[in-house]
Amino acid sequence: MYLKDKINGDLIEILDTGALFDPCRDEVTGRMHAGEEMQDPASYPKTGLVFPSGEALPRCWVDPKYRG
């Protein structure tokens, strides 16, 4: 799955989708796709990510109290 960095617009391949769907986790492991060489995996805060269309992540992925 690919998401986009809000600040620079680069695509990030999410390597751990389980962490992405878990509202109790603030960061996900991913690999930035910018340039010609494969980048090393890194942690990215969920608050800095959006879908490639620019749509925000669902609240149930980022807020552990989304039901309240």
Helices and strands as residue ranges (DSSP letters): E 2-5, E 11-14, H 17-21, E 27-33, E 42-45, G 46-48, E 49-50, H 59-62
